[in-house]
């Protein structure tokens, strides 16, 4: 199913599970979770213009952060949303709050989260959709 934008609708909403995507590559992220999340945010900004995993362009890109990365700020084409509790629960809330008919893509490898958002009509993709390499 395509995430193509219609001429009159909002751009597809792409929600990225920061903790899951950062943790998908064993590159030492655990030594500096905040810095690793900032690097992910910056790489996402570069990927927003051409679209993500067949969605867009343009897309509204939202990075959902939790824990030690909670203070990462929004930048460029990436809005950062800090979860006060579970990042997964915050992502589900954002999917549920999306405008009816809007294409929503959740980027995560978390199987339980994928099931939860699919029940709400969202599409899912794994971390490779937004990671380099």
C-alpha positions as CSV (number, residue, x, y, z in Angstrom):
1,X,0.0,0.0,0.0
2,X,1.4,3.3,-1.0
3,X,1.9,6.3,1.2
4,X,1.5,8.7,-1.6
5,X,0.2,12.1,-0.7
6,X,-2.9,13.4,-2.3
7,X,-3.0,16.9,-3.6
8,X,-5.3,18.1,-0.8
9,X,-4.3,15.9,2.1
10,X,-1.6,16.3,4.7
11,X,1.8,14.8,4.0
12,X,2.3,11.2,5.3
13,X,3.3,11.1,9.0
14,X,6.5,9.1,9.7
15,X,7.0,8.3,13.4
16,X,10.4,6.9,14.2
17,X,11.0,4.9,17.4
18,X,14.3,6.5,18.4
19,X,15.3,4.0,21.1
20,X,14.6,1.0,18.8
21,X,16.3,2.5,15.7
22,X,19.4,3.7,17.6
23,X,19.7,0.3,19.3
24,X,19.5,-1.6,15.9
25,X,23.2,-1.0,15.2
26,X,25.8,-2.0,17.8
27,X,28.0,1.1,17.3
28,X,28.5,2.0,20.9
29,X,25.3,4.0,21.3
30,X,24.9,2.8,24.9
31,X,27.9,5.0,25.9
32,X,26.1,8.2,24.8
33,X,22.4,7.6,24.1
34,X,21.7,11.3,23.9
35,X,24.5,11.8,21.3
36,X,23.4,8.8,19.3
37,X,19.9,10.1,19.2
38,X,21.0,13.5,18.0
39,X,23.0,11.8,15.2
40,X,19.9,9.8,14.2
41,X,17.9,13.0,14.2
42,X,20.4,14.7,12.0
43,X,20.5,11.8,9.5
44,X,16.7,11.8,9.4
45,X,16.7,15.4,8.4
46,X,18.6,14.5,5.3
47,X,16.2,11.7,4.5
48,X,13.0,13.7,4.9
49,X,13.2,15.6,1.6
50,X,13.1,12.5,-0.7
51,X,10.6,10.6,1.5
52,X,10.9,7.5,3.6
53,X,10.2,3.9,2.6
54,X,7.9,4.9,-0.3
55,X,6.1,7.5,1.7
56,X,6.2,11.1,0.4
57,X,7.8,13.3,-0.4
58,X,7.1,15.4,1.5
59,X,6.7,13.7,4.9
60,X,6.2,15.0,8.4
61,X,9.0,13.3,10.3
62,X,8.6,12.8,14.0
63,X,11.3,11.2,16.2
64,X,9.9,9.8,19.5
65,X,12.4,9.8,22.3
66,X,12.5,8.5,25.8
67,X,14.8,8.1,28.8
68,X,18.3,9.6,28.5
69,X,17.5,11.0,25.0
70,X,14.4,12.9,26.3
71,X,16.2,16.2,26.0
72,X,17.1,15.9,22.3
73,X,15.7,19.0,20.5
74,X,13.8,19.2,17.3
75,X,15.9,20.3,14.3
76,X,15.4,21.1,10.6
77,X,12.9,18.8,9.1
78,X,12.5,16.5,12.2
79,X,10.2,17.2,15.1
80,X,11.2,15.5,18.3
81,X,8.5,14.4,20.7
82,X,9.6,13.3,24.2
83,X,7.6,10.5,25.8
84,X,7.0,11.1,29.5
85,X,6.6,7.3,30.0
86,X,6.9,4.6,27.4
87,X,8.0,5.6,24.0
88,X,5.9,2.9,22.5
89,X,2.8,4.2,24.2
90,X,3.5,7.7,23.0
91,X,3.9,6.4,19.4
92,X,0.5,4.6,19.7
93,X,-1.1,7.8,21.0
94,X,0.3,9.8,18.0
95,X,-1.0,7.2,15.5
96,X,-4.4,7.3,17.2
97,X,-4.4,11.1,17.0
98,X,-3.6,11.3,13.3
99,X,-6.1,12.8,11.0
100,X,-8.5,10.3,9.5
101,X,-7.3,9.0,6.2
102,X,-3.8,10.3,6.7
103,X,-1.0,7.9,5.8
104,X,1.0,7.0,8.9
105,X,4.3,5.0,8.9
106,X,5.9,3.8,12.1
107,X,9.6,2.9,11.9
108,X,10.5,0.2,14.5
109,X,11.7,-3.4,14.7
110,X,9.6,-3.9,17.9
111,X,7.1,-6.6,17.0
112,X,4.6,-5.7,19.7
113,X,4.6,-2.0,18.7
114,X,4.2,-3.0,15.1
115,X,1.0,-5.0,15.9
116,X,-0.4,-2.2,18.1
117,X,-0.1,0.5,15.4
118,X,-1.2,-1.8,12.6
119,X,-4.5,-2.3,14.5
120,X,-4.9,1.5,14.2
121,X,-4.3,1.5,10.5
122,X,-0.6,2.5,10.4
123,X,2.0,1.0,8.1
124,X,5.3,-0.2,9.5
125,X,8.9,-0.4,8.4
126,X,12.1,-1.6,10.0
127,X,15.1,0.5,11.1
128,X,16.8,0.0,7.7
129,X,14.2,2.4,6.2
130,X,15.9,5.3,7.9
131,X,19.4,4.0,8.8
132,X,22.4,4.4,6.5
133,X,24.1,1.2,5.4
